[in-house]
Amino acid sequence: MKNLERLKGCCPRCGTGELYDGFLSVKPICPDCGLDLSFADAGDGPAFFVMWFSMLVTVLFAVWMEAGVGAPLWLTILLTTIVLAASTILPLRPLKTWLIKQQYKYEAREGKLVTDDME
C-alpha cells in the first residue's frame, strides 16, 4: 500500500506538497517545501507507455467482444471506446508522477555535450 501512496501526485522530496497545478501541469515550486520542480520533465514517456498498454488492452478486449462473446458491432464499439478512455486517462497521472520521482531520486538532468574546452 505504501508504494501506491507514492503515486498520489505529491512532491518527491517532502511527500506532502501537491505536484500538479491541473491534471498534468507540474507546478513550478512545491508549496510545502519549496523544491524547484523545473527539473521535472517526464516528456512523452508517460504518454508512450500508456499508449502501448492501452493499445494492447483495447485490442484484446475488442477481439474478445467480437470473437468470444459475439456482441453486436454497436455494443463492441461502445464498450471498446469506454475501455480505451479508461486505459489511457487513468494510468497517465500516476505514471508521470512515478517518472518525476525517479528523476528526483537519481538526480536526472538534461544531457550536455562535453567539448574540448570543458576538459
trRosetta pair geometry for C-beta under 8 A, 3 or more apart (Angstrom, degrees):
i j d omega theta_ij theta_ji phi_ij phi_ji
1 4 5.7 -55 -157 35 41 111
1 5 6.7 47 147 -26 68 101
2 5 5.5 -48 -154 26 38 117
2 6 7.2 46 148 -27 62 96
3 6 5.8 -46 -163 19 39 116
3 7 7.7 31 147 -15 61 102
4 7 5.9 -58 -164 31 44 110
5 8 5.8 -17 -169 -23 49 118
6 10 8.0 -103 -149 47 39 103
6 15 7.9 -60 -116 -127 67 102
6 97 7.7 162 137 134 65 116
6 98 7.4 75 120 -100 103 76
6 101 6.5 79 170 -134 106 177
7 94 3.9 30 175 -149 122 97
7 97 5.2 127 -151 84 57 133
7 98 5.8 -14 -106 -57 94 93
8 97 7.3 176 59 -169 27 166
9 18 6.7 8 127 -154 98 66
9 19 4.8 -137 176 41 65 110
9 20 5.3 -43 -171 1 122 111
9 93 6.2 -21 -78 165 118 112
9 94 7.8 -86 -52 -91 82 52
9 97 5.2 -104 -89 -91 52 135
10 14 7.6 -105 160 86 105 74
10 15 5.1 50 122 -167 134 40
10 16 6.0 15 -161 -68 127 5
10 17 6.3 117 -165 65 76 45
10 18 6.8 -60 -114 -102 57 30
10 19 5.9 147 -167 -27 5 102
10 97 7.9 55 28 -154 48 126
11 14 4.8 26 84 45 131 85
11 15 6.3 -87 71 -36 78 18
11 16 6.6 -18 33 52 109 45
11 17 3.8 39 -25 59 128 100
11 18 7.6 24 -37 46 84 14
11 19 5.8 171 -71 -77 45 82
11 30 4.2 48 -105 -122 137 135
11 32 6.4 -137 3 47 149 112
11 33 6.2 169 134 27 162 115
11 35 5.9 133 -163 36 122 134
11 37 7.8 -110 -125 -78 86 118
12 15 7.7 17 -158 -70 14 61
12 19 7.7 69 -27 -100 72 124
12 35 7.5 -136 55 129 79 166
12 100 6.3 -145 -47 126 127 88
12 101 4.3 170 -110 -118 111 70
12 103 7.9 -137 -47 67 170 76
12 104 3.7 130 113 46 154 162
12 105 7.0 -118 -178 -43 128 75
13 30 6.9 -129 45 -8 109 166
13 33 5.5 -124 95 86 119 157
13 35 4.7 152 17 -68 138 147
13 104 6.8 -126 -53 -178 75 142
14 17 5.5 68 63 -1 124 99
14 30 6.5 148 22 156 119 150
14 32 5.1 -137 90 101 159 123
14 33 3.9 172 -40 -32 132 133
14 35 7.2 -160 -8 -16 97 122
16 32 5.0 127 88 -107 102 178
16 33 7.8 114 52 -29 95 100
17 30 3.8 93 102 -172 160 97
17 31 5.1 166 -144 50 109 69
17 32 3.5 -144 -67 16 100 106
17 33 6.0 -118 -19 10 135 82
17 35 7.5 176 53 28 150 104
18 27 6.8 87 103 -17 83 142
18 30 8.0 158 57 -144 44 68
18 31 6.5 16 37 22 87 118
19 26 6.3 -42 162 -133 81 80
19 27 6.6 -162 176 19 29 99
19 30 7.5 -22 -97 -104 55 88
19 37 7.3 151 -151 -125 73 151
19 40 7.7 -169 -167 -153 105 167
19 97 6.3 121 69 -118 161 93
19 100 6.8 133 -168 94 140 155
20 23 6.9 -58 170 138 143 9
20 24 6.6 -62 -135 -121 126 12
20 25 6.2 104 -163 68 80 53
20 26 6.2 -62 -105 -100 58 42
20 27 6.6 158 -153 -23 8 86
20 93 7.3 -37 -51 -146 158 112
21 25 4.3 -50 55 98 106 108
21 26 7.1 44 -2 115 92 8
21 27 5.0 133 -55 -78 88 73
22 25 4.4 51 31 24 97 110
23 93 6.7 -105 175 -80 72 121
24 92 6.9 -49 -86 137 124 115
24 93 6.4 -130 -89 -97 78 81
24 96 6.2 83 -140 26 95 175
26 37 5.5 -143 157 141 114 131
26 40 4.9 -156 -174 102 164 131
26 100 7.0 161 -106 -108 137 150
27 30 6.9 116 88 -87 126 36
27 31 7.2 -48 153 -31 163 88
27 37 6.0 79 84 41 67 150
28 36 7.5 -29 161 -150 70 64
28 37 6.1 174 180 55 20 96
28 38 6.7 19 -154 -67 73 80
29 34 6.0 -14 180 -152 112 47
29 35 6.9 161 -158 76 62 42
29 36 5.9 -30 -105 -105 81 48
29 37 6.3 -171 -91 8 23 93
30 33 5.0 4 99 50 134 79
30 34 6.1 -54 67 2 87 10
30 35 4.2 37 8 40 124 89
30 37 6.3 116 -42 -43 76 112
36 39 7.2 86 109 -7 86 91
37 40 4.6 -20 180 7 86 126
37 100 7.9 10 -157 -168 103 128
39 103 6.2 178 136 143 102 122
39 104 7.1 120 94 -86 129 69
39 108 7.7 135 171 82 112 65
39 109 6.3 -67 -138 -104 107 77
40 100 4.5 22 -144 -139 106 112
40 103 6.3 149 -113 75 55 144
40 104 7.5 -7 -84 -53 90 98
41 103 7.6 141 45 -122 55 167
41 110 7.8 21 50 -67 141 96
42 45 5.1 -105 170 48 83 113
42 46 5.4 31 140 -16 136 105
42 96 5.0 -169 41 -145 167 77
42 99 4.2 91 -125 100 114 133
42 100 5.7 -69 -55 -58 109 78
42 103 7.4 -128 -81 -26 68 135
44 47 5.1 -63 -163 50 68 113
44 48 5.4 75 137 -32 89 103
45 48 5.9 -60 -146 33 25 111
45 49 6.5 13 164 -8 64 108
45 95 7.9 -151 120 146 88 107
45 96 8.0 134 81 -106 94 64
45 99 5.4 141 97 -125 139 159
46 49 6.2 -62 -147 42 30 103
46 50 6.0 25 159 -16 67 113
46 92 5.7 93 152 -156 120 65
46 95 4.3 140 -134 107 97 110
46 96 4.2 -35 -56 -70 160 77
46 99 6.0 -128 -58 4 94 141
47 50 5.8 -58 -141 42 28 110
47 51 6.1 33 158 -25 64 107
47 92 7.1 26 -88 -131 60 106
48 51 5.9 -56 -149 32 26 111
48 52 6.7 21 156 -14 62 105
49 52 5.9 -55 -150 36 33 108
49 53 6.3 29 155 -14 66 108
49 95 6.1 -160 79 -169 127 149
50 53 5.8 -57 -145 42 32 109
50 54 5.8 32 157 -20 67 113
50 87 7.8 160 -174 144 83 69
50 88 5.6 96 153 -141 114 60
50 91 5.5 174 -114 87 102 106
50 92 5.2 5 -82 -87 163 76
50 95 6.2 -165 -58 32 101 158
51 54 5.7 -57 -139 41 26 111
51 55 6.1 31 159 -25 63 106
51 88 7.2 35 -89 -118 52 103
52 55 5.8 -50 -144 31 28 112
52 56 6.6 26 157 -16 61 106
53 56 6.0 -60 -156 36 30 109
53 57 6.3 21 155 -12 66 111
53 87 6.6 -146 119 173 91 106
53 91 6.8 -26 84 63 150 158
54 57 5.9 -59 -143 42 30 107
54 58 5.8 24 162 -16 68 115
54 84 6.3 76 178 -147 110 62
54 87 4.2 147 -119 118 80 107
54 88 4.6 29 -100 -71 156 80
55 58 6.1 -61 -139 41 23 106
55 59 6.0 17 166 -14 63 112
56 59 6.3 -60 -142 38 21 104
56 60 6.2 16 162 -12 61 113
57 60 6.1 -63 -148 41 24 107
57 61 6.2 24 156 -19 63 112
57 83 6.6 -147 132 164 102 111
57 87 4.8 -169 76 -126 143 160
58 61 5.7 -56 -146 37 28 112
58 62 6.2 27 157 -19 65 107
58 80 6.1 86 -165 -167 89 87
58 83 5.5 154 -109 110 74 109
58 84 4.7 48 -109 -85 137 82
58 87 6.3 -150 -51 49 92 145
59 62 5.8 -53 -144 37 30 109
59 63 6.3 29 157 -17 65 106
60 63 5.9 -55 -146 38 29 109
60 64 6.2 31 155 -19 64 109
61 64 5.7 -58 -148 38 29 112
61 65 6.2 29 155 -20 65 106
61 79 7.4 -132 154 127 119 101
61 80 6.1 159 104 -111 110 77
61 83 4.9 -94 88 149 170 174
62 65 5.7 -52 -146 36 31 112
62 66 6.2 20 159 -12 65 111
62 76 6.2 83 -145 180 74 104
62 80 4.6 40 -86 -108 97 135
63 66 6.0 -62 -143 43 28 104
63 67 5.6 -9 172 14 69 117
63 68 7.6 68 127 -8 65 98
64 67 6.8 -64 -119 55 19 85
64 68 4.4 -19 -164 22 62 132
64 69 6.7 54 144 -10 70 97
65 68 7.1 -6 -49 51 11 90
65 69 5.3 -32 -145 39 42 123
65 71 4.9 -45 180 30 88 126
65 75 7.4 -153 -177 112 124 90
65 76 4.4 149 123 -119 131 90
65 79 6.3 164 -104 76 152 130
65 80 6.8 -122 24 -57 153 99
66 69 7.6 41 -3 51 10 82
66 70 7.5 42 179 -101 31 30
66 71 7.0 -75 -86 47 37 82
66 76 5.5 49 -69 -120 82 152
67 70 7.6 -3 -177 -67 12 62
71 75 4.5 -104 166 87 117 123
71 76 5.1 147 89 -58 112 85
71 79 7.6 0 121 21 166 137
72 75 4.8 87 62 10 83 104
72 76 7.0 -149 95 -7 41 89
73 76 5.6 -55 -146 36 33 113
73 77 6.3 32 157 -18 67 106
74 77 5.9 -54 -147 37 30 110
74 78 6.3 30 155 -19 64 109
75 78 5.7 -54 -144 38 32 112
75 79 6.1 20 163 -8 67 110
76 79 6.4 -62 -141 44 24 100
76 80 5.8 22 161 -18 63 116
77 80 5.9 -58 -138 40 23 110
77 81 6.3 28 159 -23 61 107
78 81 6.0 -59 -155 31 25 111
78 82 6.8 21 151 -15 61 106
79 82 5.6 -52 -150 36 37 112
79 83 6.3 37 152 -18 68 104
80 83 5.6 -51 -145 39 34 112
80 84 6.1 39 153 -23 65 105
81 84 5.6 -51 -145 36 30 114
81 85 6.4 29 156 -17 64 105
82 85 5.9 -54 -147 37 30 108
82 86 6.2 24 157 -13 65 110
83 86 5.9 -59 -143 42 28 108
83 87 5.9 16 163 -11 66 114
84 87 6.2 -62 -137 43 23 101
84 88 6.3 10 165 -9 61 114
85 88 6.3 -70 -147 41 24 101
85 89 5.9 1 170 -2 67 118
86 89 6.6 -62 -127 44 22 96
86 90 5.6 14 -178 -13 63 123
87 90 6.9 -38 -109 38 19 107
87 91 7.2 -3 -171 7 49 113
88 91 7.7 -85 -157 43 16 87
88 92 6.7 28 161 -47 57 114
89 92 6.1 -55 -154 7 28 120
91 94 5.9 -69 -155 51 53 105
91 95 5.4 49 154 -25 86 114
92 95 6.1 -66 -149 38 23 108
92 96 6.3 20 159 -17 64 109
93 96 5.7 -54 -143 37 31 110
93 97 6.3 35 156 -21 64 105
94 97 5.5 -53 -147 35 33 115
94 98 6.4 35 154 -21 65 104
95 98 5.6 -50 -148 34 33 112
95 99 6.5 31 154 -16 65 104
96 99 5.8 -54 -147 38 33 109
96 100 6.4 32 154 -18 65 106
97 100 5.9 -58 -149 37 29 109
97 101 6.3 26 155 -17 65 108
98 101 5.8 -57 -148 38 30 110
98 102 6.4 31 153 -19 64 105
99 102 5.6 -52 -148 35 33 112
99 103 6.6 40 151 -22 64 100
100 103 5.5 -48 -152 31 35 115
100 104 6.6 33 151 -16 65 103
101 104 5.6 -51 -149 37 36 112
101 105 6.1 38 152 -23 67 107
102 105 5.5 -50 -139 37 33 113
102 106 6.1 2 170 9 67 111
102 108 7.3 22 124 1 76 133
103 106 6.8 -75 -141 53 20 87
103 107 7.9 45 166 -129 53 5
103 108 4.4 -91 -139 53 69 110
104 107 7.4 16 -173 -76 28 43
114 118 5.4 -128 -156 73 67 136
114 119 7.2 72 173 -61 106 85
115 118 5.0 100 55 -2 70 105
115 119 7.9 -126 98 -15 45 84
116 119 6.1 -48 -162 14 40 114
